Amino acid sequence: MRKMSWLLAFSLAWLVIVVPAAMADELSNGEEFSNASVQGPYGFGFDGTLSGNRIAVVGQFIANGQGFLAGQRTLNTGGPVLEQSFTCKYSVSGSGTGTADCTINPGGSEERYAFVLVNKGAAAHLIATFPAGAVLHATAMKQ
């Protein structure tokens, strides 16, 4: 019984101390992100509401890996379908989270997104943070 207690205590200590340290080391060594993690062509789709109106969007962008991207999208608001171009400045933290500030044309309206990179930057989940009243979720995948 005493041997079993020692083995149990050792196992618990290993789980509490060694495993989290190994996981933290793995994350810091293998999952460092930067603006260069977003580079090349991505396809995306999002849906949600904007000022209470349901919208859906599909499109494509090309990122330069240095904090700038440009693309095209088709926006359906339940009325006229709009073809739009956009440019964005983006910033990626070491953890893979980031923001993108975008200008939409025609019109020059502004949009802001928060995102997280997944699958080593091959995909991202985004939500709109501006304009007010936007409830949008998007997924972008490297093409």
Secondary structure, DSSP 8 states (H G I E B T S, - for coil): -HHHHHHHHHHHHIIIIIHHHHHHHHHHHH----GGGSEEEEEEEEEEEETTEEEEEEEEEEEESSSEEEEEEEEE-SSSEEEEEEEEEEEE-TTSEEEEEEEEETTTEEEEEEEEEEGGGTEEEEEEEESTTEEEEEEEEE-
